[in-house]
Amino acid sequence: MAVGPVEYLVVTFPGGRFADAIAPALADAVGSEAVRILDLAFARRAEGGALERVELREMDPQGLVPFDPPDDPPAGLPQILGLEALGRLPEGSSAALIVWEDLWSVPLTRVVQEAGGRLLAHERVPADGGDDVITLLERLADLRQRGVLTDAEFAEQKTRILAD
């Protein structure tokens, strides 16, 4: 079975506003058959700071998003409680991890392969045309943690990023 590119994003929202604000747009994407949801998971930062997993039925009580976990999910999908980005989730806020397969590209990929072609590149272009400050700082912190940068180099680059 051909599989399209798999992508994910993490969105945050105040309280439990998933069903009224986000679920309808996600349901439209699934309904158009452009994507197949592979995972939809939720977490909340409770008062006092604890991060807790939240069930789909609590965030989408009317079942607006048609989601049945696949029987054969790809290996290596991110887990919501293991995401570093949730360290910045404010108290009283929730987050959704949405993992999807781009179905629209499956027929295109099949035709390209049948024509003897192959995929040379697949990259994501950030919405604003460049990396946001948080992403750059996270990459920088990762380089320091892996020992690629010294503390002084990290501080110098962090200052440069924040000044831009």
ZIURGI-V824289 format. One record per residue. N is the residue number from 1. RES is the residue in one letter. PSI is psi in radians with two decimals (* if undefined). OMEGA is omega as a letter, one per 30 degrees, with the letter a starting at -180 (NA if undefined). Layout:
[[N,RES,PSI,OMEGA] [N,RES,PSI,OMEGA]]
This chain:
[[1,M,2.27,l] [2,A,2.48,l] [3,V,2.32,l] [4,G,3.03,l] [5,P,2.49,l] [6,V,2.27,a] [7,E,2.86,l] [8,Y,2.78,l] [9,L,2.77,l] [10,V,2.19,l] [11,V,2.58,l] [12,T,2.75,l] [13,F,2.67,a] [14,P,2.43,l] [15,G,-2.21,a] [16,G,0.64,a] [17,R,0.34,a] [18,F,-0.87,a] [19,A,-0.70,a] [20,D,-0.44,a] [21,A,-0.65,a] [22,I,-0.68,a] [23,A,-0.75,a] [24,P,-0.70,l] [25,A,-0.69,l] [26,L,-0.70,l] [27,A,-0.67,l] [28,D,-0.74,l] [29,A,-0.73,l] [30,V,-0.75,a] [31,G,-0.53,l] [32,S,-0.12,a] [33,E,0.38,l] [34,A,-0.47,a] [35,V,2.76,l] [36,R,2.18,l] [37,I,2.20,l] [38,L,-0.53,l] [39,D,2.48,l] [40,L,1.86,a] [41,A,2.68,a] [42,F,2.62,l] [43,A,2.76,l] [44,R,2.48,l] [45,R,1.88,a] [46,A,2.83,l] [47,E,2.32,a] [48,G,-0.19,l] [49,G,-0.16,a] [50,A,2.41,l] [51,L,2.21,a] [52,E,2.56,l] [53,R,2.52,a] [54,V,2.42,a] [55,E,2.63,l] [56,L,-0.75,a] [57,R,-0.44,l] [58,E,-0.67,a] [59,M,-0.48,a] [60,D,1.19,a] [61,P,-0.46,l] [62,Q,-0.02,l] [63,G,0.70,a] [64,L,-0.63,a] [65,V,2.06,l] [66,P,1.68,a] [67,F,2.07,l] [68,D,2.05,a] [69,P,2.40,l] [70,P,2.63,l] [71,D,-0.48,a] [72,D,1.09,a] [73,P,2.55,l] [74,P,2.62,l] [75,A,2.68,l] [76,G,0.26,l] [77,L,2.52,l] [78,P,2.68,l] [79,Q,2.32,a] [80,I,-0.73,a] [81,L,-0.15,l] [82,G,0.08,a] [83,L,2.19,l] [84,E,-0.60,a] [85,A,-0.47,a] [86,L,-0.15,l] [87,G,-0.41,a] [88,R,0.08,a] [89,L,2.10,a] [90,P,2.70,l] [91,E,2.46,l] [92,G,-0.02,l] [93,S,2.82,l] [94,S,2.87,l] [95,A,2.60,l] [96,A,2.34,l] [97,L,2.09,a] [98,I,2.04,l] [99,V,2.23,a] [100,W,2.76,l] [101,E,2.31,l] [102,D,1.71,a] [103,L,-0.53,a] [104,W,-0.47,a] [105,S,-0.23,a] [106,V,-0.90,l] [107,P,-0.67,l] [108,L,-0.79,l] [109,T,-0.75,a] [110,R,-0.80,a] [111,V,-0.73,l] [112,V,-0.79,l] [113,Q,-0.73,l] [114,E,-0.49,l] [115,A,0.06,l] [116,G,0.12,a] [117,G,3.04,l] [118,R,2.77,a] [119,L,2.17,l] [120,L,-0.56,a] [121,A,2.58,l] [122,H,1.89,a] [123,E,2.72,l] [124,R,2.34,l] [125,V,2.13,l] [126,P,2.58,a] [127,A,-0.60,a] [128,D,0.14,l] [129,G,-0.03,l] [130,G,2.95,l] [131,D,2.48,l] [132,D,2.87,a] [133,V,-0.72,a] [134,I,-0.79,a] [135,T,-0.77,l] [136,L,-0.74,l] [137,L,-0.65,l] [138,E,-0.73,l] [139,R,-0.73,l] [140,L,-0.78,l] [141,A,-0.66,l] [142,D,-0.73,l] [143,L,-0.70,l] [144,R,-0.76,a] [145,Q,-0.60,l] [146,R,-0.02,l] [147,G,0.17,l] [148,V,-0.62,l] [149,L,2.52,l] [150,T,2.96,l] [151,D,-0.67,l] [152,A,-0.74,l] [153,E,-0.71,l] [154,F,-0.85,a] [155,A,-0.72,l] [156,E,-0.81,a] [157,Q,-0.65,l] [158,K,-0.76,l] [159,T,-0.73,l] [160,R,-0.79,a] [161,I,-0.78,a] [162,L,-0.43,l] [163,A,-0.42,a] [164,D,*,NA]]
